[in-house]
């Protein structure tokens, strides 16, 4: 039998997967591991989807997605950030932002091209670049700098093969929300070196401190930026699988071609539901942010009481907690916490490794605090018990 594709077999499975497999065998588990909000989706989204099902609105949509949803996305971005996209040819509805990342990378990369991103990182960036025949170049960020990218390091990392920079902020897993001036400098670097910017802004509404910067709104960025967003996090609709990509018409046309031949269109009922969600955005999103902010403050306070150096995340719904005080590395900490207290977190090593620097990965774990209050309180109690026994 001839070998399978080396570009895929050479990439290890997500570091999260092993611990989820272990967790599946544990009864009475409390999970801080899954990256989704345990929060009800908007009532308007549910009602719109129900009515669509009852009305037999269940056929294929345009490859670009329903024009009514694309219009809603464009209106929302214009209202919030002042960026204008034509829903007819500058907005593509994708099957989650995960597909959007893949489409964006494949649209701009040739074999051997390099793509810069920042560690700790969302788990798919490096693999998707590799699958597309590119070279993944990760730059570490540091807790002492609130996990913000360093523009000087970006300059020093660029080579003649660099094609794009991926920016994923607010960040999964660190919760970092870098200041606007950091992004302004990176945009200028991209202009000077004629680079694409792929901006993953799936957590754009979930900001508690500082302010989210929409990359496409910065001077000089619009023409070279592929803006990615979606409904999974801001509207607690992870399983509905709806994301979007916005860019200039030529870029969206190329992304649409790939989408057309691999996915055809995003799920129709989910698209209708997202149109409903947008109608409720101005009330639903602030309410969820208040709920997540309270959980964030509670969780970080509890971890600090337990003796851990846990930074207060500025955005997303993750805390990237320094567990050095436990005397354990992140994988040992995760395994023992799961075994001894039935609490699941994710080791930081799941989000590092592409740069060759595992320092932060070995000393941190990612905790998703977006779970029901009573479960969060019990998880914190169990973590405290675990740490007190060290």
N, C-alpha and C positions, 0 to 999 in steps of 0.2 A: 504494500500500500504506500503510495506517495505521501510525503509528510504534509501535515496541516500548515497553515500560514504562520510563519515565524513572527510576523508582526503582532499576532494575537497570542500565540502560545508562549511567547517570551515575556508577556505581561502577567504578573501575578494577580490572582483574584483580590478583590477589595479586602483590606485588613479587617473591615467590619464583619465580613461574612463568617469568619471562624467563631467569633464571639456570639453572633446571633444563632449559629448552629448549636453552640453549647447552651445558650439560654433556652432553646426550644425544649431542652430536656429537664428544665427546672420548674417545679410547681411552686406557686405562690410568688412568682417573680414580680419585682417592681422594676420597670424599664425606664432608664434615663438615656437609652441608647438610640431609639428610632428618631430620625430627624423630621418629625412632623408634629404639628400642634394638635393636642387632644382637645379640640374645641369645635363646637357645632358650626357647620357651614351656614352661610346666610340663608334665612328662610326664603328670601326671594329667589335664590338659586334653586333650592329644592322645588319650589312651586313651579318655576318656569320649566324645569326638567320633567316634572310630573305631567304638566299640561302638554308638553311636546310629545311625550310617550302616548298619552291618551288621544292625541290628534294625529298619531302616526307620522310624526316628523322624524323619520328614522333612515332616510336615504343618505347617499353621499352628499357632501358639500363640494364647493369649489376646492381645488387643491390649495388655494390661498386661505380657505376658511370662509365662514359665513360673513358676508359683507357687513351685516348689522353688528357682529362682534368686532370686526376690524375697525368699524367706525367708532364703536364704544372705546376700544383700546386707544385709538388715536386721540379721541376727545379727552380721555383721562390723562394721557401724557401731556397734551397741550395745556390742560388746566393746571396740572401740578408742576410742570417743569418748563413750560413755554417752548417745548420742541414740537415742530410740526411734521407729521407724516401723513401722506396721502393714503387713505385706507385701500384705494384701488390697486396700488402697485408698490407700497412701501411697508406693508404689514403682512406678515405670514403667521398664521396660527399653527402651532406645532403640538406634538404629543408630549407635553411637558417641556420644561426648559432643558432637560437632559437631551432631548432630541435637538433642540435649538443649538446647543453647544456643538453637537456632532455636525450639524448642517453648516454652521458657521466655519468650523475648522476645515471641513472638506471643501467649502466654497473658496477658501483663500490659499490653501496649502498645495505646494508641489512637493514631490519626494525630496527629502533632504533639508527642507526649510526648517528653521528653528522657531519655536514659540516660547516666549517667556511668560511665566506665571509665578505666584508667590506661595511659599509654604509658611505655616501649615495651610493646606489647600483642600478644596472640595475634591473628592476622590476621583472624579472622572476626567479632570483636565489632562493629566499626563497620559493615561491610557488612550484617550480619544486622539490626541496628537500622534501617538505612536501608531495606532491603527491606520491613520491617514498617511503613514510614511514619513511623518515629520520627526523632528528631534525635540523632546521636551526639556526645557531649561528652567529649573526651579531656582528661585532666589529666596533664601530664608528671611523671615521677619522675626523680630525679637519681642519678648514680653516687656522689656524695659522701654521699648518704643511704641507700646500699645499695639504691637503687631501691624504697624503701618509700613508700607513699602518705602524703601529708601531710593529716591531718584538717582543719586550718585552711583549706587550699585547697579541700577538699570543701565545707565550710560556705559559703565565698565563691562557689562555683560553682552552688550549688542555686538554682533559680528556681521560680516557681509551676508550671512545666510539667514539672519533674523527677519522674520516675515510679520509677526504679530505679537501683541501683548494681551494676555487675558487678565482682566481685573474682575474679581468676584467680591464685591463689598456692598452692603454689610457682609461680613465674612462668616461662612461655615468652614471651620469650626470655632474660630476665635471670638466672634462677635465684634470684631474691629470695625469702626467707622472712621476712616482717616479724614483729616481736614481737607477742605476744598483745595488749598494751595498745593498739597501733594499731588492731586490729580491734575491740576493745571500744569505742573512741571512735567509730569509724565506725558501729558498731551503734547507739550512742546518738544519733548524728546522724540515722540512718535512722528511729529511733523518733520523734524530735522532729519530723521532716518527713514522717512516714507514707510511707516509701519501701519498695519491694521490694528485697531483696538477692538477687542471682543469684551463687552461689558456685561457681566452676569449680575443683574440687579433684581434677582428673585425676592430678596428680603428688603426691598427699598422702602416699604412702609414701616417695617419693624425697626425703628430707630428710637432710642430712649434718651440718648445724650448726643449732642452735636446735631448735624444735619446731613441728610443723604445728598450726595452730589450725583446728579444724572450726567454721565460722561458726555452724552451727545449734546448737552446744553452748553458745554464749554467752548470758548472761542477756538476755531480751527478743528474741532473734533468731529463735527456732524458728518462730513463726507467720508471719513475713514473709520467710523464707529459702527459696529453691529451691536445694537442694544437688545438684550434678552431680558424678558420678564415673564410673569405668569401668575396663576391664581392659587397655586399649591400652598404657599406660605401665608401671604397677606389675607387670603380668604379661607384658610384651613380646608382646602379642597385638593389634597394630595392625590387621592385616588381618582379624581375626575380627569387627570392627565391633560391639562390645557396650559400651554405656554404660548409665547409669541416672540417673533423677531422683527425688529424695525431697522431699516437701513435705506440707502439710496436704491432706486429701482433696479439698477443693474445687479447689485448684490442680491436683492430679494429674488430676482428672476433666477439666478444661479442656485440659490438655496431651495427655491421652489422645485426646480428640476430634480434635485436629489430627493426631496420630500415626496414628489409625485411618484417616483419609481420605487420608493421604499415603504412609504406609509400611506400614500394616496391623499388622505385627509385625516385631521384629528376627529375624535368621536363626536358625532353630530349632537347627541343629547347633551353631552358635556358642554359643547359650545353654547347651546341655548341656555344652559344653567349659568354659565359665566356671564352671559348678557344680563341675566337676572341679578347676579352678584354685583355687577357694576352699578345697577340702579340703587343698590343699598350701600354703596361704598362709603358715602360721607357720614353715615351713622355707624355702620358695622365695624369698619377698620379702627376708628378711635376707641371703641369699646374693647376690642380685642387687645389693642396696644396697652390700655390701662390694666387689663387682666394680666398680660404677660409681664408688664413692668413690676407689678406686685410680686409675682412669682420669682422674677429675677432678683429683686432685692432680698426676698426671704431666703432663697437658696444660697446666694453668695454670703449673706450674713451667717447662715448656719455653717457653711464650710469654714468661714473664718473663725467662728467660735470653736470649731473642731481642730483648729490649729493649722489649716491649710492656707497657702498664699493664693487665694482665688481672686483674680482681677474681676472688677465689675465690667461685664460686657456692655458695649455701647449700643449694640443692635443684634438682630437675629433672635433666636430663643435658645442659644447655647451659652454655657459657661465653659471656658477652657481652663481647667483648674490645675494648678501646680501642686502635685502630690509628693514633692521631694521630702517633705517633713515626715512622711510615712516610712521612709527608708526603703521603699520598694520602687522598682521601675514600673512604667505604666502597664505593661502587659501582665506582670506578676500581680500588681494591684488589682487590675480588672478581673483576673482569674480568681483571686482569693476573695474579693468582694462578692463575686457571683456565687462562689461555692459556700462561703461562710455566712453571708447575709442576704443572699438572693436579690441583689441589686445589680442591674446591668448598666455599665458605662462603656465608653469606647476609648481604647488606648490611643494616645496621641500619635503613635507610630502608624496608625491607619491613614494619617493625613500628612505624613512626611516621608522622606526617603528619596525623592526624585533629585534633590540637591546633593545627596550624599551626607547631609548633616542631620543626624537623628537626635541631637541634644534636646531640643524642645519636645520632640515626640516621645522620648523616654521619660520625661519629667512631667508630662501633662496628660490629662484625660478630658474627653469631651462629655459634657452632661447636658441633656436636653431637659429643661425645667418646665416645658409646656405640657404638663400632665395635670390631672385633677388635684386640687389642693390637698385633699386627704392623703392621696398617694405620694405627693411630694413631701409632705410632713413625715410620713412613715419612712420614706426612702432616706431622708436626712437623719432621722433617728437611727436607722440601721447603719448608715455610714459613720455616724459618731461612735456607735458601739464598736464597729470594726476598727476605727482608728484608736480608740481608747485601749484596745487589746494589744496594740503594737508594742 
